[in-house]
């Protein structure tokens, strides 16, 4: 989804009319975002009596994480997830393992 949101995100970093036209004129990107959101996982309610696990991921342009719990059937269920695009200065931070 990050590439499909790129036209809209151009509005955040540019005030030019060309960026505005590109962002607003990108119907394909809007359809892609809608389709992705319609397939979003259903969030489960947290069960305080069960352990939680956290999964994190990062790329050159974004970070994300999910809070998970395993249900009675052994399936991992998403309790919450967060993600965001990195700002330009954050993309230059050094990586530590």
N, C-alpha and C positions, 0 to 999 in steps of 0.2 A: 503494500500500500504506500510506502514512502514515495515511490516514483509517481504514483497516481495523484498524490497530494502536492507534488512539487509546483504545478502551475498556481495553485491557490496560495501556497506558502510564499510565492514570489511577492505577494502583496505586503507581507511583513517586512521585507527587506528593501523594497523599492517603492518610491512614490511616483514613478514615471507612468504616463498614460499607456505606454507600450506594455508594461508589466501588467497593468490593470486589464487591458484588452486581452492579453494572453491568458490571464487567470480566469476572467469571466467567460471567455470564448471556448473554454476547454470542456465541452460537453462530454467527451469520452472519459475524461478524468472524473467528472462528477458521477457518471454512470458506474464507473469502476468502484468509487468510494461507496456508493449506495449498495452495490452488490456485495462488497466485502462486509459492510455493516450488517446486512441481512443474514450473513453466514456466521456472525459472531457467536462464540460459545456462550451457552447459558451459564450464568453465575450461580454457584451453589451457596447455600447459607452456611456460615461457619458453625462448627460443632466444637464448643470449648473443651470437651472431654477428649478430643483427638489431637494428635500432634499436627503442626503445620509445617510446610516446607516452602522455601522460596527459591525461585528459578530466576536468574538474571542473564541478560544478554546485552551485548553492545556491538556496534559496528562503527564504521568511519563517520557516520552521520546521525546515529540515533542510539538511544539506550532504552531498555525496557525491563520489566520484571513482572512476575506473577506470584501470587500467594495461593498455594494449593493445599488440599487435604485429600486423603484417600477415603473413599466411601466403603460401605459394608461389602460391596462386590469387588473391591480391590481396584476400582477405577479412580484415577486422579481427577479431581474436580477443581475447577478454577473458582476461587473465592473472590479474588480481586486481581486486576492487572493495571499497570500503568506504563506509559511510554511517552517519549517526546523526542523531537529532533534536537540535535546539539546545535548550540550557537557557534558561530565561526571561531571564536576564541577557544571554546571547549574542544573543538576538533583538533587543535594543535597541542593539547595536553599530552604529556608522555604516558605511555602504557606501562603498567607494572603488573607482573604476574604474582 
